[in-house]
Amino acid sequence: MSSLPTQQIGGHKAAINNPNVSEEAKERSRQAIEELEADGGADAIREGRNSSKNEGNVIGGYKATLKNPNVSEEAKEKAQKILEEKDAI
């Protein structure tokens, strides 16, 4: 199974930022990123960032915020407002 362009680009970016990777390997990763972006890999990344999240998980996260004692009152108020807007409480 081949990996997605987003995963490939992510792996190359990790290699570039890894102090244990040689400069030669970092340069190969830079070139690979350029090729992937030319082939539309960057578009796949942008689409992935803009895709909608699982609404149930989002609501669950806001509900968890309300019950978490380490969360500020301001954050809890924001979560409460969002949950009310979504008719989730």
FENQUIPE-V583260 format. One record per pair of residues at least 4 apart in sequence whose C-alpha atoms are under 6 Angstrom apart, sorted by the first residue. I is the first residue (numbers start at 1). J is the second residue. Records with the same first field share a line. If there is no record, write none. Layout:
I: J  J
//
This chain:
5: 41
6: 45
9: 33
12: 29
16: 26
36: 41
37: 41  42
62: 79
66: 76
83: 88
84: 89
//
